[in-house]
């Protein structure tokens, strides 16, 4: 008996592993994080469940402000994990699913 529904490989790959390239680097990063670990910048990503935003301060913020003048955008802080789990990125939303 043949099914009228088919599952394609594209449909199975809706959740993409977060890589260093997504953060601005070039190496792939493990998708398992611990509480407090930095995941990405909130300038480019939206935080989801299992994450929080930590405001940048000091030297990091001054460096970002100098870059802001060129881009015209503001930096809001860093997205960090609030629990141990796996990072999932769906479009611009980053979530951490508990282990």
GUFI-872031 format. One line per 2 residues: number of its first residue (from 1); their letters; for each residue x negated, y, z of N, C-alpha, C. Coordinates in Angstrom, 3 decimals, always signed. Last residue first. Example, Ala and Ser with C-alpha at 12.3 -4.5 7.8 and 13.67 -1.06 7.14 Angstrom:
2> SA> -12.850,-2.250,+7.080,-13.670,-1.060,+7.140,-12.900,+0.030,+7.870  -13.190,-5.690,+7.800,-12.300,-4.500,+7.800,-13.200,-3.300,+7.800 .
// end
This chain:
99> XX> -18.276,+19.224,+28.799,-18.712,+17.840,+28.574,-17.786,+16.865,+29.242  -16.140,+21.822,+27.410,-16.820,+21.136,+28.516,-17.190,+19.704,+28.164 .
97> XX> -16.933,+23.860,+24.683,-16.048,+22.795,+25.163,-16.774,+22.025,+26.251  -17.145,+27.181,+24.090,-17.907,+26.081,+24.674,-16.894,+25.088,+25.220 .
95> XX> -16.852,+29.167,+21.075,-16.310,+28.580,+22.295,-17.259,+27.508,+22.800  -16.745,+31.943,+19.008,-17.633,+30.964,+19.641,-16.986,+30.488,+20.929 .
93> XX> -15.506,+33.118,+15.951,-15.186,+32.777,+17.334,-16.130,+31.694,+17.849  -15.727,+33.566,+13.275,-16.534,+34.426,+14.149,-16.317,+34.130,+15.630 .
91> XX> -15.257,+30.302,+12.318,-15.346,+31.652,+11.757,-16.241,+32.504,+12.658  -16.043,+28.657,+15.056,-14.992,+28.635,+14.045,-14.847,+30.070,+13.557 .
89> XX> -18.343,+26.797,+16.713,-18.163,+28.074,+16.028,-17.110,+27.887,+14.951  -19.072,+25.429,+19.847,-18.318,+25.302,+18.607,-18.108,+26.686,+18.019 .
87> XX> -21.286,+23.811,+21.996,-20.924,+25.072,+21.340,-20.189,+24.756,+20.046  -20.513,+21.757,+24.769,-20.971,+21.879,+23.391,-20.441,+23.168,+22.775 .
85> XX> -21.529,+22.374,+28.213,-20.704,+21.804,+27.159,-21.312,+21.990,+25.787  -21.183,+23.904,+31.284,-21.999,+22.970,+30.506,-21.100,+22.323,+29.462 .
83> XX> -20.087,+27.390,+31.287,-20.023,+25.994,+31.701,-20.954,+25.139,+30.850  -20.352,+29.823,+30.211,-19.926,+29.809,+31.609,-19.801,+28.381,+32.135 .
81> XX> -22.860,+31.123,+28.050,-21.993,+30.010,+28.420,-21.608,+30.111,+29.889  -22.759,+34.475,+26.732,-23.398,+33.401,+27.498,-22.365,+32.335,+27.834 .
79> XX> -23.391,+36.990,+24.507,-22.415,+35.962,+24.854,-23.180,+34.830,+25.518  -24.520,+40.233,+25.359,-24.838,+38.866,+24.976,-23.706,+37.936,+25.371 .
77> XX> -23.417,+43.436,+24.034,-24.038,+42.557,+25.009,-24.306,+41.182,+24.442  -22.689,+45.343,+22.129,-21.892,+45.217,+23.337,-22.538,+44.341,+24.389 .
75> XX> -23.869,+47.833,+20.008,-24.123,+46.518,+20.567,-23.400,+46.426,+21.899  -22.281,+49.540,+17.295,-22.702,+49.472,+18.687,-22.910,+48.035,+19.119 .
73> XX> -23.504,+50.874,+14.153,-22.645,+49.997,+14.939,-23.147,+49.966,+16.367  -25.254,+52.177,+12.539,-24.027,+52.882,+12.864,-23.047,+52.036,+13.653 .
71> XX> -27.778,+51.284,+11.717,-26.589,+50.545,+11.314,-25.299,+51.324,+11.525  -29.512,+53.205,+12.813,-29.614,+52.854,+11.406,-28.315,+52.224,+10.923 .
69> XX> -28.756,+53.304,+15.435,-28.758,+54.559,+14.692,-28.825,+54.299,+13.196  -29.208,+50.714,+16.301,-27.839,+51.184,+16.109,-27.790,+52.424,+15.245 .
67> XX> -31.906,+50.553,+16.783,-31.404,+49.859,+15.601,-29.993,+50.338,+15.269  -31.961,+51.975,+19.138,-32.740,+52.491,+18.017,-32.296,+51.831,+16.718 .
65> XX> -30.359,+50.324,+20.690,-29.880,+51.666,+20.379,-30.657,+52.263,+19.219  -31.992,+48.056,+20.958,-30.753,+47.952,+20.199,-30.225,+49.322,+19.802 .
63> XX> -33.983,+49.122,+22.595,-34.339,+48.624,+21.270,-33.100,+48.539,+20.389  -32.440,+49.704,+24.856,-33.098,+50.802,+24.152,-33.490,+50.382,+22.748 .
61> XX> -31.686,+47.119,+25.612,-30.653,+48.056,+25.178,-31.269,+49.223,+24.416  -34.170,+46.026,+26.347,-33.392,+45.416,+25.275,-32.357,+46.391,+24.726 .
59> XX> -34.925,+47.672,+28.518,-35.679,+47.720,+27.269,-34.879,+47.142,+26.112  -31.768,+48.058,+30.135,-33.212,+48.288,+30.096,-33.781,+48.331,+28.701 .
57> XX> -29.252,+45.589,+29.337,-29.754,+46.771,+30.034,-31.247,+46.903,+29.813  -26.166,+44.208,+28.124,-27.618,+44.355,+28.042,-28.034,+45.612,+28.782 .
55> XX> -23.589,+42.374,+29.755,-24.061,+43.645,+29.199,-25.581,+43.679,+29.199  -22.370,+39.321,+28.847,-23.267,+39.989,+29.792,-23.793,+41.248,+29.118 .
53> XX> -19.345,+37.683,+28.467,-20.255,+38.675,+27.892,-21.054,+39.323,+29.008  -18.790,+34.099,+28.453,-18.585,+35.441,+29.001,-19.603,+36.370,+28.368 .
51> XX> -17.023,+31.000,+27.708,-18.089,+31.984,+27.511,-17.761,+33.272,+28.257  -14.867,+29.313,+27.725,-16.147,+28.775,+28.173,-17.313,+29.720,+27.990 .
49> XX> -13.156,+30.557,+24.854,-13.130,+29.825,+26.117,-14.518,+29.280,+26.445  -15.063,+33.093,+23.093,-13.874,+32.275,+23.303,-13.939,+31.606,+24.663 .
47> XX> -16.157,+36.176,+21.677,-16.281,+35.125,+22.682,-14.959,+34.388,+22.831  -17.255,+36.829,+18.387,-16.205,+36.988,+19.394,-16.344,+35.853,+20.398 .
45> XX> -20.302,+38.311,+17.053,-19.433,+37.182,+17.355,-18.370,+37.562,+18.370  -21.934,+40.542,+16.795,-21.534,+39.846,+15.579,-20.486,+38.765,+15.810 .
43> XX> -22.270,+41.498,+19.333,-22.187,+42.475,+18.251,-21.625,+41.820,+16.985  -22.793,+39.601,+21.115,-21.376,+39.934,+20.945,-21.174,+40.999,+19.872 .
41> XX> -25.147,+37.164,+20.146,-24.870,+38.569,+20.437,-23.390,+38.843,+20.214  -25.236,+33.875,+21.742,-25.299,+34.796,+20.603,-25.077,+36.222,+21.083 .
39> XX> -25.937,+32.383,+24.063,-25.477,+31.715,+22.846,-25.654,+32.617,+21.634  -27.853,+31.841,+26.952,-27.460,+32.780,+25.914,-27.081,+32.008,+24.650 .
37> XX> -26.614,+30.106,+29.814,-27.476,+30.102,+28.630,-26.931,+31.064,+27.575  -24.804,+29.933,+31.881,-25.714,+31.068,+31.852,-26.604,+31.136,+30.629 .
35> XX> -24.591,+26.393,+31.954,-24.072,+27.688,+32.400,-25.145,+28.774,+32.422  -25.951,+24.971,+28.883,-25.714,+24.929,+30.327,-25.196,+26.295,+30.763 .
33> XX> -25.101,+23.369,+25.732,-25.585,+24.486,+26.549,-25.250,+24.256,+28.014  -25.667,+21.795,+22.685,-25.293,+21.589,+24.083,-25.920,+22.701,+24.915 .
31> XX> -26.623,+22.074,+20.118,-25.335,+22.700,+20.404,-24.855,+22.449,+21.830  -29.942,+23.083,+19.320,-29.054,+22.081,+19.894,-27.748,+22.752,+20.311 .
29> XX> -30.589,+24.898,+16.354,-30.579,+24.857,+17.814,-29.597,+23.789,+18.257  -32.762,+25.145,+13.586,-31.490,+24.670,+14.126,-31.609,+24.504,+15.632 .
27> XX> -34.482,+28.217,+12.802,-34.479,+26.823,+13.211,-33.110,+26.435,+13.750  -34.428,+30.929,+12.262,-34.452,+30.031,+11.121,-34.391,+28.560,+11.506 .
25> XX> -32.304,+33.601,+13.582,-33.547,+32.843,+13.472,-33.492,+31.900,+12.288  -29.858,+34.687,+13.922,-30.858,+35.554,+13.325,-32.199,+34.863,+13.190 .
23> XX> -27.929,+33.000,+14.684,-28.361,+33.977,+15.689,-29.368,+34.959,+15.112  -27.746,+31.380,+12.513,-26.561,+32.158,+12.866,-26.894,+33.234,+13.884 .
21> XX> -30.215,+30.178,+12.680,-29.978,+31.077,+11.552,-28.751,+31.944,+11.820  -29.892,+28.500,+14.798,-30.680,+29.697,+15.028,-30.498,+30.680,+13.882 .
19> XX> -26.428,+27.390,+14.659,-27.852,+27.276,+14.394,-28.555,+28.575,+14.729  -23.685,+25.512,+15.658,-24.325,+26.818,+15.740,-25.822,+26.643,+15.559 .
17> XX> -21.923,+23.405,+13.473,-22.898,+23.496,+14.552,-23.575,+24.868,+14.506  -18.486,+23.873,+12.743,-19.875,+23.940,+12.314,-20.784,+24.092,+13.522 .
15> XX> -15.568,+22.275,+12.119,-16.363,+22.839,+13.201,-17.830,+22.747,+12.818  -14.637,+21.062,+9.856,-14.114,+22.388,+10.180,-14.909,+23.061,+11.278 .
13> XX> -15.119,+18.659,+8.367,-16.210,+19.523,+8.811,-15.727,+20.930,+9.129  -12.931,+17.365,+7.364,-13.519,+16.840,+8.587,-14.586,+17.762,+9.161 .
11> XX> -12.396,+18.659,+5.002,-11.424,+18.792,+6.084,-11.991,+18.309,+7.410  -14.538,+17.795,+3.434,-14.442,+19.205,+3.817,-13.482,+19.401,+4.986 .
9> XX> -13.928,+15.113,+2.921,-15.059,+15.423,+3.797,-14.992,+16.873,+4.270  -10.362,+14.573,+3.016,-11.611,+14.873,+2.334,-12.693,+15.191,+3.348 .
7> XX> -7.887,+12.265,+3.148,-8.721,+13.130,+3.980,-10.034,+13.335,+3.248  -4.673,+12.046,+1.694,-6.101,+11.733,+1.659,-6.842,+12.733,+2.528 .
5> XX> -1.465,+10.623,+1.455,-2.345,+11.582,+2.107,-3.786,+11.124,+1.980  -0.096,+8.556,+0.443,-0.020,+9.793,-0.336,-0.925,+10.870,+0.248 .
3> XX> -1.605,+5.326,+0.331,-1.113,+6.473,+1.095,-1.064,+7.709,+0.206  -0.631,+2.113,-0.852,-1.414,+3.324,-1.017,-0.763,+4.477,-0.247 .
1> X> -0.845,-1.174,+0.000,+0.000,+0.000,+0.000,-0.891,+1.238,+0.000 .
// end
